[in-house]
């Protein structure tokens, strides 16, 4: 909004903009660095993907992450500040900030084949996503001493029998509380005796027969 006001002829304090850009740069680089650290820790658990689920190679792609890879954080902050100042005009016209950690992407590929996730089939993409979710749960259990509560909507749909049963085995092994939803009760039959089955009736959860 401030940039648009400046572009429309209203006087905007340049020192104020510079102060805001300094905050954006320091906080933005800190966010990117924290994300990179998290990606490295998660990648180690993704490399140990269980059973038929593919090991996922993950990383971050973005200008700020690239600057951090090339030098120290202070240098990345300087480059970020310069990019923000140089982009004031174009950012005012577009109504968005062209540079920053909000522009970064999580890059995922199959570690065995090297195929990027966005080039895989729907089934391959789902298998990679499940592998990352399971790896994240194992990471939290290892670092925090407790497993997260997992909410998995239609997670078993479109999985073949081998992957479906491997998923159930992994979830049971985690010892987490897991809520799974689906429209086909038969998909969850392998969990008979291990899980509580509920159905939605008249906007309420009732025990499934």
C-alpha angles and dihedrals in degrees: 000000000000091000092049090051090053092048091051092057100263114133113254121187106247092203090056091051090049091051091050091047090051090055091047091051098048095043093040094053090047090053092049092048092050090050091050091051091049092048091053092051093045092046090062090059093042088058089062096056112166128245118318096356114104122246107248123219108207135185143149127257122196144108095261092048089049091054091050090052090053100048150338124318093253090057090049090052091052091051091047092051091049092049092050093049092046092049099051094105098045092041090053090053096045096041092228140081110255097199130051146077090289086072095055123108135208106237116208130182138165104267093211099049102022090228111149113241093239090059096050128092121269089258093051091048092051092048090052092048092050090049090054093048091051091046090051091052091050090048092053091047090051097045102034102029093236135079122234126245106256124214109193117180115200088338095152096049115112093008117126118239095262094053093041093054091043089054092051091048091051093048092049090048092053091061091218128142103254129188114197125182130199144148097228114067092194091068089067098045093107086067093060108134092015102066141039113244121214134174133199114247124169092345093308136099113244131174112272115236 
